[in-house]
Amino acid sequence: MSLKIVIERRERLPVDASVCDFDQLTEAEQHALPRLLDGDAQGRDLSPSLIGELEQREFVKFTGFYRIRVVKPSVMATRPVPDVPRQSA
């Protein structure tokens, strides 16, 4: 299953937001975050344990504040849609 890592830069955070500083990340997360921000890595490029670690982060303070989300495709979105011939009116 292919996962998508979505990272959004945020100027404002919710009052109750959980923020992790870059230096509090694991070594693997510190290595992956700049690659993800540059678009050089995606979910398929990361180990399941690293994806699990990233899922635990709500916001990370790096060069700004970033929200990290791991998006798992739904079963419906991955099924091919059969071609159905159109009937003329």
MOKA-V317761 format. One record per backbone hydrogen bond with DSSP energy under -1.0 kcal/mol. CO is the residue of the C=O (numbers start at 1). NH is the residue of the N-H. If there is no record, write none. Layout:
co;nh
CO;NH
CO;NH
This chain:
co;nh
4;71
6;69
8;67
14;17
18;59
20;61
21;24
22;25
26;30
27;31
28;32
29;33
32;36
33;37
34;38
35;40
42;45
43;46
47;51
48;52
49;53
50;54
51;55
54;57
58;68
59;20
60;66
61;22
64;62
65;10
66;60
67;8
69;6
71;4
74;78
